[in-house]
Amino acid sequence: MCVWLPSYTKYCVESRSRLRHSAQAASTWQNPHFGQRHMATGTALQDQTLAHPIELVTRFVARQEWLVHKKQRNAIIAEIPGQWSDYQLAVSWQDDDETMQVICRIDVQADATMLGELAMLAALLNQHLFIGHLALDMGTCELELRHTLALRGAGGATPEQIEDVVDIMLGECEQVYPAIYQVVHGTLSADDATMAVTMITRGEA
């Protein structure tokens, strides 16, 4: 089994040069910019003080100049530009459980007739994800990447924890996007789309 390696210089998105999803773009499996770190230079946060996770996410989003759609004390929703598409990043904090849930919504909407194949694709791709898992939203017929960070007893989070979780998850969205697009548009089966993505990953390893 091929597992995508947790290289932090690899898992990130291009914040300025974005490639809108199209049949031509999604069929080009090899991302020419993949493997480069495009987070704003000098944003390796130096403040080691523990802080409220949502406040840290807010600061990180502001540094990247990403669009914030909604901000509350325990939640933030932002739009993240990527190579293949824009991703909706939703982060929420649960005081009782002391957990931070991160959701990256992948903007490829499937027809209801494709839900079975999309669910199969999610199951196959989940075997190769380093953190998080793909879940199928039955209401919108879209896949989203979910991860929960447990921080009980930590007294908060560090800037590095926030940056790494967001960075890795967005990189994983970039990796799985072409497979999702091809399955939704009937170009490839779930098996073939997964194989195409993992073959590229093996070649880069």
CYANA upper distance limits for C-alpha pairs under 8 A (distance plus 0.5 A):
  1 MET  CA    128 HIS  CA      8.16
  2 CYS  CA    128 HIS  CA      6.76
  2 CYS  CA    198 THR  CA      7.25
  2 CYS  CA    201 THR  CA      8.49
  2 CYS  CA    202 ARG  CA      7.58
  3 VAL  CA    127 GLN  CA      8.02
  3 VAL  CA    128 HIS  CA      5.11
  3 VAL  CA    129 LEU  CA      7.12
  3 VAL  CA    130 PHE  CA      7.43
  4 TRP  CA    128 HIS  CA      6.43
  4 TRP  CA    129 LEU  CA      6.68
  4 TRP  CA    130 PHE  CA      6.57
  4 TRP  CA    201 THR  CA      7.49
  5 LEU  CA    130 PHE  CA      7.37
  6 PRO  CA     10 LYS  CA      8.43
  6 PRO  CA     11 TYR  CA      8.12
  6 PRO  CA    130 PHE  CA      7.12
  6 PRO  CA    168 ILE  CA      7.84
  7 SER  CA     11 TYR  CA      7.01
  8 TYR  CA     12 CYS  CA      8.08
  8 TYR  CA    164 ASP  CA      7.47
  8 TYR  CA    167 ASP  CA      7.70
  8 TYR  CA    168 ILE  CA      7.18
  9 THR  CA     35 GLY  CA      7.24
  9 THR  CA     36 GLN  CA      6.86
  9 THR  CA     37 ARG  CA      5.70
 10 LYS  CA     34 PHE  CA      7.52
 10 LYS  CA     35 GLY  CA      4.76
 10 LYS  CA     36 GLN  CA      6.36
 10 LYS  CA     37 ARG  CA      6.81
 10 LYS  CA    171 GLY  CA      7.77
 11 TYR  CA     35 GLY  CA      7.53
 11 TYR  CA     37 ARG  CA      7.94
 11 TYR  CA    167 ASP  CA      6.22
 11 TYR  CA    168 ILE  CA      5.29
 11 TYR  CA    169 MET  CA      7.93
 11 TYR  CA    170 LEU  CA      7.31
 11 TYR  CA    171 GLY  CA      4.44
 11 TYR  CA    172 GLU  CA      7.29
 12 CYS  CA     35 GLY  CA      8.40
 12 CYS  CA     36 GLN  CA      7.98
 12 CYS  CA     37 ARG  CA      6.39
 12 CYS  CA     38 HIS  CA      7.01
 12 CYS  CA     39 MET  CA      7.49
 12 CYS  CA    167 ASP  CA      5.55
 12 CYS  CA    168 ILE  CA      6.98
 12 CYS  CA    170 LEU  CA      6.44
 12 CYS  CA    171 GLY  CA      5.13
 13 VAL  CA     37 ARG  CA      7.87
 13 VAL  CA     38 HIS  CA      6.62
 13 VAL  CA     39 MET  CA      7.73
 13 VAL  CA     81 PRO  CA      7.75
 13 VAL  CA     82 GLY  CA      5.66
 13 VAL  CA     83 GLN  CA      7.12
 13 VAL  CA    167 ASP  CA      8.23
 13 VAL  CA    170 LEU  CA      7.03
 13 VAL  CA    171 GLY  CA      6.74
 13 VAL  CA    174 GLU  CA      7.92
 14 GLU  CA     18 ARG  CA      7.02
 14 GLU  CA     33 HIS  CA      8.32
 14 GLU  CA     37 ARG  CA      8.31
 14 GLU  CA     38 HIS  CA      5.69
 14 GLU  CA     39 MET  CA      7.80
 14 GLU  CA     81 PRO  CA      7.47
 14 GLU  CA     82 GLY  CA      6.06
 14 GLU  CA     83 GLN  CA      6.61
 15 SER  CA     38 HIS  CA      6.96
 15 SER  CA     39 MET  CA      7.37
 15 SER  CA     64 GLN  CA      7.96
 15 SER  CA     80 ILE  CA      8.15
 15 SER  CA     81 PRO  CA      6.14
 15 SER  CA     82 GLY  CA      7.04
 16 ARG  CA     81 PRO  CA      7.91
 17 SER  CA     83 GLN  CA      7.66
 18 ARG  CA     81 PRO  CA      6.75
 18 ARG  CA     82 GLY  CA      6.01
 18 ARG  CA     83 GLN  CA      5.18
 18 ARG  CA     84 TRP  CA      7.43
 18 ARG  CA     85 SER  CA      7.69
 19 LEU  CA     25 ALA  CA      7.85
 19 LEU  CA     82 GLY  CA      7.53
 19 LEU  CA     83 GLN  CA      5.13
 19 LEU  CA     84 TRP  CA      5.50
 19 LEU  CA     85 SER  CA      6.85
 20 ARG  CA     25 ALA  CA      8.05
 20 ARG  CA     83 GLN  CA      7.63
 20 ARG  CA     84 TRP  CA      5.98
 20 ARG  CA     85 SER  CA      5.61
 20 ARG  CA     86 ASP  CA      8.27
 21 HIS  CA     25 ALA  CA      6.53
 21 HIS  CA     26 ALA  CA      6.78
 21 HIS  CA     84 TRP  CA      5.62
 21 HIS  CA     85 SER  CA      5.90
 22 SER  CA     26 ALA  CA      6.43
 23 ALA  CA     27 SER  CA      6.52
 24 GLN  CA     28 THR  CA      7.10
 25 ALA  CA     84 TRP  CA      7.70
 26 ALA  CA     84 TRP  CA      7.61
 26 ALA  CA    177 TYR  CA      8.29
 26 ALA  CA    178 PRO  CA      5.50
 26 ALA  CA    181 TYR  CA      7.06
 26 ALA  CA    182 GLN  CA      7.70
 27 SER  CA    178 PRO  CA      7.41
 27 SER  CA    182 GLN  CA      7.89
 29 TRP  CA    178 PRO  CA      7.09
 29 TRP  CA    196 ALA  CA      8.21
 29 TRP  CA    197 VAL  CA      7.85
 29 TRP  CA    200 ILE  CA      8.22
 30 GLN  CA     34 PHE  CA      8.48
 30 GLN  CA    200 ILE  CA      7.53
 31 ASN  CA     83 GLN  CA      8.41
 39 MET  CA     43 THR  CA      7.83
 39 MET  CA     64 GLN  CA      7.38
 40 ALA  CA     63 ARG  CA      7.72
 40 ALA  CA     64 GLN  CA      6.49
 43 THR  CA     63 ARG  CA      7.76
 44 ALA  CA    160 GLU  CA      8.01
 45 LEU  CA    159 PRO  CA      6.47
 45 LEU  CA    160 GLU  CA      7.23
 46 GLN  CA    159 PRO  CA      8.35
 47 ASP  CA    158 THR  CA      8.46
 47 ASP  CA    159 PRO  CA      7.49
 48 GLN  CA    158 THR  CA      6.63
 48 GLN  CA    159 PRO  CA      7.49
 49 THR  CA    158 THR  CA      7.11
 50 LEU  CA    155 GLY  CA      7.18
 50 LEU  CA    156 GLY  CA      5.60
 50 LEU  CA    157 ALA  CA      5.65
 50 LEU  CA    158 THR  CA      5.66
 50 LEU  CA    159 PRO  CA      8.43
 51 ALA  CA     55 GLU  CA      7.57
 51 ALA  CA     56 LEU  CA      7.21
 51 ALA  CA    155 GLY  CA      8.12
 51 ALA  CA    156 GLY  CA      5.50
 51 ALA  CA    157 ALA  CA      6.11
 51 ALA  CA    158 THR  CA      7.15
 52 HIS  CA     56 LEU  CA      6.93
 52 HIS  CA    156 GLY  CA      5.80
 52 HIS  CA    157 ALA  CA      6.98
 53 PRO  CA     57 VAL  CA      6.69
 53 PRO  CA     93 TRP  CA      7.76
 53 PRO  CA    100 MET  CA      7.79
 53 PRO  CA    156 GLY  CA      6.77
 53 PRO  CA    157 ALA  CA      6.00
 53 PRO  CA    158 THR  CA      8.33
 53 PRO  CA    162 ILE  CA      7.90
 54 ILE  CA     58 THR  CA      6.54
 54 ILE  CA     73 ARG  CA      7.64
 54 ILE  CA     74 ASN  CA      6.58
 54 ILE  CA     75 ALA  CA      6.85
 54 ILE  CA     76 ILE  CA      7.46
 54 ILE  CA     91 VAL  CA      7.80
 54 ILE  CA     92 SER  CA      7.68
 54 ILE  CA     93 TRP  CA      7.38
 55 GLU  CA     59 ARG  CA      6.79
 56 LEU  CA     60 PHE  CA      6.68
 56 LEU  CA    157 ALA  CA      8.33
 56 LEU  CA    158 THR  CA      8.21
 56 LEU  CA    159 PRO  CA      6.60
 56 LEU  CA    162 ILE  CA      7.43
 57 VAL  CA     61 VAL  CA      6.56
 57 VAL  CA     76 ILE  CA      8.43
 57 VAL  CA     91 VAL  CA      8.46
 57 VAL  CA    162 ILE  CA      6.91
 57 VAL  CA    163 GLU  CA      8.49
 58 THR  CA     62 ALA  CA      6.64
 58 THR  CA     76 ILE  CA      7.80
 59 ARG  CA     63 ARG  CA      6.74
 60 PHE  CA     64 GLN  CA      7.00
 60 PHE  CA    163 GLU  CA      7.69
 61 VAL  CA     65 GLU  CA      6.73
 61 VAL  CA     66 TRP  CA      6.06
 61 VAL  CA     67 LEU  CA      8.41
 61 VAL  CA     68 VAL  CA      8.32
 61 VAL  CA     78 ALA  CA      8.10
 62 ALA  CA     66 TRP  CA      6.80
 66 TRP  CA     78 ALA  CA      7.17
 66 TRP  CA     79 GLU  CA      6.69
 66 TRP  CA     80 ILE  CA      6.48
 66 TRP  CA     81 PRO  CA      8.25
 67 LEU  CA     78 ALA  CA      6.01
 67 LEU  CA     79 GLU  CA      5.78
 67 LEU  CA     80 ILE  CA      7.76
 68 VAL  CA     76 ILE  CA      7.97
 68 VAL  CA     77 ILE  CA      6.49
 68 VAL  CA     78 ALA  CA      4.73
 68 VAL  CA     79 GLU  CA      6.93
 69 HIS  CA     76 ILE  CA      8.23
 69 HIS  CA     77 ILE  CA      5.96
 69 HIS  CA     78 ALA  CA      5.89
 69 HIS  CA     79 GLU  CA      7.71
 70 LYS  CA     75 ALA  CA      8.37
 70 LYS  CA     76 ILE  CA      6.06
 70 LYS  CA     77 ILE  CA      5.59
 70 LYS  CA     78 ALA  CA      7.59
 71 LYS  CA     75 ALA  CA      6.49
 71 LYS  CA     76 ILE  CA      4.97
 71 LYS  CA     77 ILE  CA      7.04
 72 GLN  CA     76 ILE  CA      6.63
 74 ASN  CA     92 SER  CA      6.10
 74 ASN  CA     93 TRP  CA      5.51
 74 ASN  CA     94 GLN  CA      7.77
 75 ALA  CA     90 ALA  CA      7.88
 75 ALA  CA     91 VAL  CA      6.08
 75 ALA  CA     92 SER  CA      4.74
 75 ALA  CA     93 TRP  CA      6.79
 76 ILE  CA     90 ALA  CA      6.37
 76 ILE  CA     91 VAL  CA      5.92
 76 ILE  CA     92 SER  CA      7.09
 77 ILE  CA     88 GLN  CA      7.48
 77 ILE  CA     89 LEU  CA      6.09
 77 ILE  CA     90 ALA  CA      4.91
 77 ILE  CA     91 VAL  CA      6.97
 78 ALA  CA     88 GLN  CA      6.37
 78 ALA  CA     89 LEU  CA      5.66
 78 ALA  CA     90 ALA  CA      7.05
 79 GLU  CA     86 ASP  CA      7.06
 79 GLU  CA     87 TYR  CA      6.29
 79 GLU  CA     88 GLN  CA      5.23
 79 GLU  CA     89 LEU  CA      6.59
 80 ILE  CA     86 ASP  CA      5.94
 80 ILE  CA     87 TYR  CA      5.52
 80 ILE  CA     88 GLN  CA      6.67
 80 ILE  CA     89 LEU  CA      7.29
 81 PRO  CA     85 SER  CA      7.05
 81 PRO  CA     86 ASP  CA      4.93
 81 PRO  CA     87 TYR  CA      6.92
 82 GLY  CA     86 ASP  CA      5.83
 82 GLY  CA     87 TYR  CA      7.48
 82 GLY  CA    174 GLU  CA      7.63
 83 GLN  CA    174 GLU  CA      7.54
 84 TRP  CA    174 GLU  CA      7.24
 84 TRP  CA    177 TYR  CA      7.51
 84 TRP  CA    178 PRO  CA      8.29
 85 SER  CA    106 ILE  CA      8.49
 85 SER  CA    107 ASP  CA      7.60
 86 ASP  CA    106 ILE  CA      8.34
 86 ASP  CA    107 ASP  CA      7.66
 87 TYR  CA    104 CYS  CA      6.76
 87 TYR  CA    105 ARG  CA      6.24
 87 TYR  CA    106 ILE  CA      6.18
 87 TYR  CA    107 ASP  CA      7.07
 88 GLN  CA    103 ILE  CA      8.39
 88 GLN  CA    104 CYS  CA      6.06
 88 GLN  CA    105 ARG  CA      5.59
 88 GLN  CA    106 ILE  CA      7.70
 89 LEU  CA    102 VAL  CA      7.73
 89 LEU  CA    103 ILE  CA      6.32
 89 LEU  CA    104 CYS  CA      5.20
 89 LEU  CA    105 ARG  CA      7.11
 90 ALA  CA    102 VAL  CA      6.40
 90 ALA  CA    103 ILE  CA      5.60
 90 ALA  CA    104 CYS  CA      6.95
 91 VAL  CA    100 MET  CA      7.43
 91 VAL  CA    101 GLN  CA      6.15
 91 VAL  CA    102 VAL  CA      5.07
 91 VAL  CA    103 ILE  CA      6.83
 92 SER  CA    100 MET  CA      6.22
 92 SER  CA    101 GLN  CA      5.82
 92 SER  CA    102 VAL  CA      7.23
 93 TRP  CA     98 GLU  CA      7.58
 93 TRP  CA     99 THR  CA      6.41
 93 TRP  CA    100 MET  CA      5.07
 93 TRP  CA    101 GLN  CA      6.95
 94 GLN  CA     98 GLU  CA      5.93
 94 GLN  CA     99 THR  CA      5.91
 94 GLN  CA    100 MET  CA      6.96
 95 ASP  CA     99 THR  CA      7.75
 97 ASP  CA    152 ARG  CA      7.51
 98 GLU  CA    150 ALA  CA      6.97
 98 GLU  CA    151 LEU  CA      6.04
 98 GLU  CA    152 ARG  CA      5.57
 99 THR  CA    148 THR  CA      7.06
 99 THR  CA    149 LEU  CA      6.11
 99 THR  CA    150 ALA  CA      5.06
 99 THR  CA    151 LEU  CA      6.15
 99 THR  CA    152 ARG  CA      7.54
100 MET  CA    148 THR  CA      6.08
100 MET  CA    149 LEU  CA      5.59
100 MET  CA    150 ALA  CA      7.05
100 MET  CA    151 LEU  CA      8.09
101 GLN  CA    146 ARG  CA      7.79
101 GLN  CA    147 HIS  CA      6.37
101 GLN  CA    148 THR  CA      4.85
101 GLN  CA    149 LEU  CA      6.84
102 VAL  CA    146 ARG  CA      6.30
102 VAL  CA    147 HIS  CA      5.79
102 VAL  CA    148 THR  CA      6.68
102 VAL  CA    149 LEU  CA      8.48
102 VAL  CA    166 VAL  CA      8.43
103 ILE  CA    144 GLU  CA      7.03
103 ILE  CA    145 LEU  CA      6.10
103 ILE  CA    146 ARG  CA      5.09
103 ILE  CA    147 HIS  CA      7.11
104 CYS  CA    144 GLU  CA      6.01
104 CYS  CA    145 LEU  CA      5.54
104 CYS  CA    146 ARG  CA      7.09
104 CYS  CA    169 MET  CA      7.89
104 CYS  CA    170 LEU  CA      7.77
104 CYS  CA    173 CYS  CA      8.09
105 ARG  CA    142 GLU  CA      8.10
105 ARG  CA    143 LEU  CA      7.03
105 ARG  CA    144 GLU  CA      4.76
105 ARG  CA    145 LEU  CA      6.88
106 ILE  CA    142 GLU  CA      7.29
106 ILE  CA    143 LEU  CA      6.33
106 ILE  CA    144 GLU  CA      6.01
106 ILE  CA    145 LEU  CA      8.13
106 ILE  CA    173 CYS  CA      7.56
106 ILE  CA    177 TYR  CA      7.85
107 ASP  CA    142 GLU  CA      7.39
107 ASP  CA    143 LEU  CA      8.40
108 VAL  CA    142 GLU  CA      6.57
108 VAL  CA    143 LEU  CA      8.07
108 VAL  CA    180 ILE  CA      7.76
108 VAL  CA    181 TYR  CA      6.90
108 VAL  CA    184 VAL  CA      7.97
109 GLN  CA    140 THR  CA      7.49
109 GLN  CA    141 CYS  CA      6.13
109 GLN  CA    142 GLU  CA      5.51
109 GLN  CA    184 VAL  CA      7.95
110 ALA  CA    114 MET  CA      6.65
110 ALA  CA    115 LEU  CA      7.50
110 ALA  CA    118 LEU  CA      8.49
110 ALA  CA    141 CYS  CA      5.83
110 ALA  CA    142 GLU  CA      6.82
110 ALA  CA    184 VAL  CA      5.88
110 ALA  CA    185 HIS  CA      8.46
111 ASP  CA    115 LEU  CA      7.59
111 ASP  CA    141 CYS  CA      7.44
111 ASP  CA    184 VAL  CA      8.00
112 ALA  CA    141 CYS  CA      7.29
114 MET  CA    118 LEU  CA      6.58
114 MET  CA    184 VAL  CA      7.13
115 LEU  CA    119 ALA  CA      6.49
115 LEU  CA    141 CYS  CA      7.48
116 GLY  CA    120 MET  CA      6.84
117 GLU  CA    121 LEU  CA      6.70
117 GLU  CA    183 VAL  CA      7.91
117 GLU  CA    189 SER  CA      7.92
117 GLU  CA    190 ALA  CA      6.69
118 LEU  CA    122 ALA  CA      6.74
118 LEU  CA    136 LEU  CA      8.29
118 LEU  CA    180 ILE  CA      7.98
118 LEU  CA    183 VAL  CA      7.46
118 LEU  CA    184 VAL  CA      7.69
118 LEU  CA    190 ALA  CA      7.59
119 ALA  CA    123 ALA  CA      6.83
119 ALA  CA    136 LEU  CA      7.08
120 MET  CA    124 LEU  CA      6.80
120 MET  CA    190 ALA  CA      6.83
121 LEU  CA    125 LEU  CA      6.56
121 LEU  CA    180 ILE  CA      8.00
121 LEU  CA    183 VAL  CA      8.45
121 LEU  CA    190 ALA  CA      5.18
121 LEU  CA    191 ASP  CA      7.62
121 LEU  CA    193 ALA  CA      8.43
121 LEU  CA    194 THR  CA      7.55
122 ALA  CA    126 ASN  CA      6.42
122 ALA  CA    134 LEU  CA      6.09
122 ALA  CA    135 ALA  CA      7.39
122 ALA  CA    136 LEU  CA      8.11
122 ALA  CA    143 LEU  CA      8.28
123 ALA  CA    127 GLN  CA      7.46
123 ALA  CA    134 LEU  CA      8.19
124 LEU  CA    128 HIS  CA      8.17
124 LEU  CA    190 ALA  CA      8.22
124 LEU  CA    191 ASP  CA      8.05
124 LEU  CA    194 THR  CA      7.26
125 LEU  CA    129 LEU  CA      7.22
125 LEU  CA    134 LEU  CA      8.20
125 LEU  CA    176 VAL  CA      7.94
125 LEU  CA    194 THR  CA      6.86
126 ASN  CA    133 HIS  CA      6.11
126 ASN  CA    134 LEU  CA      6.74
129 LEU  CA    133 HIS  CA      7.42
129 LEU  CA    172 GLU  CA      7.60
131 ILE  CA    147 HIS  CA      7.37
131 ILE  CA    168 ILE  CA      8.28
131 ILE  CA    169 MET  CA      7.76
132 GLY  CA    145 LEU  CA      6.82
132 GLY  CA    146 ARG  CA      5.67
132 GLY  CA    147 HIS  CA      4.74
132 GLY  CA    148 THR  CA      8.01
132 GLY  CA    169 MET  CA      7.92
133 HIS  CA    145 LEU  CA      6.00
133 HIS  CA    146 ARG  CA      5.93
133 HIS  CA    147 HIS  CA      7.18
134 LEU  CA    143 LEU  CA      6.82
134 LEU  CA    144 GLU  CA      6.03
134 LEU  CA    145 LEU  CA      4.98
134 LEU  CA    146 ARG  CA      6.80
135 ALA  CA    143 LEU  CA      6.12
135 ALA  CA    144 GLU  CA      5.95
135 ALA  CA    145 LEU  CA      6.81
135 ALA  CA    146 ARG  CA      7.52
136 LEU  CA    141 CYS  CA      7.31
136 LEU  CA    142 GLU  CA      6.45
136 LEU  CA    143 LEU  CA      5.13
136 LEU  CA    144 GLU  CA      7.01
137 ASP  CA    141 CYS  CA      5.98
137 ASP  CA    142 GLU  CA      5.92
137 ASP  CA    143 LEU  CA      6.53
137 ASP  CA    144 GLU  CA      7.73
138 MET  CA    142 GLU  CA      7.79
145 LEU  CA    169 MET  CA      7.89
145 LEU  CA    173 CYS  CA      7.76
151 LEU  CA    155 GLY  CA      7.95
151 LEU  CA    156 GLY  CA      7.23
151 LEU  CA    157 ALA  CA      7.67
157 ALA  CA    161 GLN  CA      7.08
157 ALA  CA    162 ILE  CA      7.79
158 THR  CA    162 ILE  CA      7.16
159 PRO  CA    163 GLU  CA      6.67
160 GLU  CA    164 ASP  CA      6.48
161 GLN  CA    165 VAL  CA      6.69
162 ILE  CA    166 VAL  CA      6.72
163 GLU  CA    167 ASP  CA      6.30
164 ASP  CA    168 ILE  CA      6.42
165 VAL  CA    169 MET  CA      6.60
166 VAL  CA    170 LEU  CA      6.58
167 ASP  CA    171 GLY  CA      6.72
168 ILE  CA    172 GLU  CA      6.72
169 MET  CA    173 CYS  CA      6.78
170 LEU  CA    174 GLU  CA      6.83
171 GLY  CA    175 GLN  CA      6.85
172 GLU  CA    176 VAL  CA      6.80
173 CYS  CA    177 TYR  CA      6.36
174 GLU  CA    178 PRO  CA      8.32
175 GLN  CA    197 VAL  CA      7.62
176 VAL  CA    180 ILE  CA      6.86
176 VAL  CA    197 VAL  CA      7.54
177 TYR  CA    181 TYR  CA      6.61
178 PRO  CA    182 GLN  CA      6.66
178 PRO  CA    193 ALA  CA      8.46
178 PRO  CA    197 VAL  CA      8.22
179 ALA  CA    183 VAL  CA      6.78
179 ALA  CA    190 ALA  CA      8.23
179 ALA  CA    193 ALA  CA      5.28
179 ALA  CA    194 THR  CA      6.74
179 ALA  CA    196 ALA  CA      8.12
179 ALA  CA    197 VAL  CA      7.12
180 ILE  CA    184 VAL  CA      6.58
180 ILE  CA    193 ALA  CA      8.14
181 TYR  CA    185 HIS  CA      6.69
182 GLN  CA    186 GLY  CA      6.58
182 GLN  CA    187 THR  CA      5.47
182 GLN  CA    188 LEU  CA      6.00
182 GLN  CA    189 SER  CA      8.42
182 GLN  CA    193 ALA  CA      7.37
183 VAL  CA    187 THR  CA      6.48
183 VAL  CA    188 LEU  CA      5.75
183 VAL  CA    189 SER  CA      6.25
183 VAL  CA    190 ALA  CA      6.62
183 VAL  CA    193 ALA  CA      7.38
188 LEU  CA    192 ASP  CA      6.40
188 LEU  CA    193 ALA  CA      6.19
189 SER  CA    193 ALA  CA      6.50
190 ALA  CA    194 THR  CA      6.60
191 ASP  CA    195 MET  CA      6.70
192 ASP  CA    196 ALA  CA      6.65
193 ALA  CA    197 VAL  CA      6.92
194 THR  CA    198 THR  CA      6.70
195 MET  CA    199 MET  CA      6.41
196 ALA  CA    200 ILE  CA      7.07
197 VAL  CA    201 THR  CA      6.98
198 THR  CA    202 ARG  CA      6.64
199 MET  CA    203 GLY  CA      6.82
200 ILE  CA    204 GLU  CA      6.87
201 THR  CA    205 ALA  CA      6.69
